[in-house]
Structures are given as structure tokens and as C-alpha cells.
Amino acid sequence: MPPVDEQHALSPFPVLHGLGLRLRPWDARSETDVVNWQRGLTDPDFRRWNTPLRPVTDLESAHESLSAKTLNAVEGTGVSYCVTDAGSGTVLGHIGLNLINHALSNARVGYWVLPEARGRGVATRSLAVASRWALTELGLHRLELDHAVGHEASCRIAERCGFRYEGTLRGATFEEGRHDAFRDMHLHGRLATDAEPEGL
């Protein structure tokens, strides 16, 4: 298992390295992390495809949201990674394993990339690194990834990383900016027994 950096020794999950990236747990005590978390969750492109149950609107709600992610990590039910450049340490985005179920050996994957880091393969590379770790070192059998229908970029990233399209989930997520209307999602899945995707 990759070594845990000293500054993140309190996290039960390791820091991950690969493909020019360093994935470290987000730190709710860090003002920089809270600011970047807020930036990611308030970005218009993120909001177009995702409508959180409790939206992040300011630094206070960003801190509360990030603190909740930290609690999930302590409980072992999820891990939220800050995706950074391996060389400079610049924050590029986020990737998380959510709803980790050790009994059923599965979890859900979600990610986003900050606007200035898009177009550099950050989502694909971070998904490849996190998936490889989850399906080997963490010992999960299945990872699921879903996205709103129409989000073609997410479809391409999922398939490039070995997540096969498995079907459409009807009315499975909120419409953009609403909690009273629903839209369909595409479901992708990857198993530990699937072949490693080529080129990653």
C-alpha cells in the first residue's frame, strides 16, 4: 500500500501516487483546501450536472461539507481525495470513493476538475489511479460510476478507465438546480476481475 504522508497520518486512507498526480485526503483544517472545495462545488459546469442535497454556497458551508467528508473517512464509509500535481502540488480537482460497503465489496466513484485544470486528462488519470488502488489494495470487487444523461465527457472518461456502460437509471438524480424534479443517469461499472484498460 502506498505510504501515508506524515501530514495526513490521521487519515485511515493512504496518499496515492501515479500518472503525474498525487491524491491526498482533503483537510478541512486547511483554508486553502476549503477555498478550493468551495470553488469546485460552486463551479457552473459542476452545477450543470450535479445538484447536491445540501449545496455549498460559501466558505462556511464548504467547511461543513468538507468536515462531513472527513467523518466519512474516519468511519471508513468514504474517502475524498484532493487531486494535486505530483510536481508542484497545485490543486487540480477531486476524486472520491463514496458509500464504501465492505460487506458487498463495492463503492461509488465521483470526481470533478477545477476549470483551469481541464483539458489535461486530470479526471481520467485520477480515476485510473484511484480505481486501481480500490480494486487491489483496498480489496473492493466492484466500483460504480454514474452521471446525468447528456454528460458525454463523463461517459468517455468512464469508458476509457474500464467502466462499462451498464444501463440507464430512470429519474435517479435531481434536475439542474432543483430538488423537486428528476432526470435520468447512466450507470457504469468496473470489476476487479475486468482487464486493466489499455494506455493508462
KAZI-V119822 format. One record per residue. RES is the residue in three letters. PHI is phi as a letter, one per 40 degrees, with the letter a starting at -180 (NA if undefined). BURIAL is + if it has 24 or more other C-alpha atoms within 12 Angstrom, else -. Layout:
BEGIN
RES/PHI/BURIAL
RES/PHI/BURIAL
END
This chain:
BEGIN
MET/NA/-
PRO/d/-
PRO/c/-
VAL/c/-
ASP/c/-
GLU/d/-
GLN/c/-
HIS/b/+
ALA/c/-
LEU/c/-
SER/c/+
PRO/c/+
PHE/b/+
PRO/c/+
VAL/c/+
LEU/b/+
HIS/b/+
GLY/i/+
LEU/f/+
GLY/g/+
LEU/b/+
ARG/b/+
LEU/b/+
ARG/b/+
PRO/d/+
TRP/c/+
ASP/b/+
ALA/c/+
ARG/c/-
SER/c/-
GLU/c/-
THR/c/-
ASP/c/+
VAL/c/+
VAL/c/+
ASN/c/+
TRP/c/+
GLN/c/+
ARG/d/+
GLY/c/+
LEU/c/+
THR/b/+
ASP/c/+
PRO/d/-
ASP/c/-
PHE/c/+
ARG/c/+
ARG/c/-
TRP/b/+
ASN/b/+
THR/b/+
PRO/c/-
LEU/c/-
ARG/b/-
PRO/c/+
VAL/c/+
THR/b/-
ASP/a/-
LEU/c/+
GLU/c/-
SER/c/-
ALA/c/+
HIS/c/+
GLU/c/-
SER/c/+
LEU/c/+
SER/c/+
ALA/c/-
LYS/c/+
THR/c/+
LEU/c/-
ASN/d/+
ALA/c/+
VAL/c/-
GLU/c/-
GLY/g/-
THR/c/+
GLY/a/+
VAL/b/+
SER/b/+
TYR/b/+
CYS/c/+
VAL/c/+
THR/b/+
ASP/c/+
ALA/c/-
GLY/c/-
SER/c/-
GLY/g/-
THR/c/-
VAL/c/+
LEU/b/+
GLY/i/+
HIS/a/+
ILE/a/+
GLY/b/+
LEU/b/+
ASN/b/+
LEU/f/+
ILE/c/+
ASN/b/-
HIS/c/-
ALA/c/-
LEU/c/-
SER/f/-
ASN/a/+
ALA/a/+
ARG/b/+
VAL/b/+
GLY/a/+
TYR/a/+
TRP/a/+
VAL/b/+
LEU/c/+
PRO/d/-
GLU/c/-
ALA/b/-
ARG/c/-
GLY/g/-
ARG/b/-
GLY/g/+
VAL/c/+
ALA/c/+
THR/c/+
ARG/c/+
SER/c/+
LEU/c/+
ALA/c/+
VAL/c/+
ALA/c/+
SER/c/+
ARG/d/+
TRP/c/+
ALA/c/+
LEU/c/+
THR/b/-
GLU/c/-
LEU/c/+
GLY/g/+
LEU/c/+
HIS/c/+
ARG/b/+
LEU/b/+
GLU/b/+
LEU/b/+
ASP/b/+
HIS/a/+
ALA/c/+
VAL/d/+
GLY/h/-
HIS/c/-
GLU/c/-
ALA/c/-
SER/c/+
CYS/d/+
ARG/c/-
ILE/c/+
ALA/d/+
GLU/c/+
ARG/c/+
CYS/c/+
GLY/g/+
PHE/c/+
ARG/c/+
TYR/c/+
GLU/b/-
GLY/i/-
THR/b/-
LEU/c/-
ARG/c/-
GLY/f/-
ALA/c/-
THR/a/+
PHE/c/+
GLU/c/+
GLU/d/+
GLY/g/-
ARG/b/-
HIS/b/-
ASP/b/-
ALA/a/-
PHE/b/-
ARG/b/+
ASP/c/-
MET/b/+
HIS/c/+
LEU/b/+
HIS/b/+
GLY/a/+
ARG/b/+
LEU/b/+
ALA/c/+
THR/c/-
ASP/c/-
ALA/c/-
GLU/c/-
PRO/c/+
GLU/c/-
GLY/g/-
LEU/b/-
END
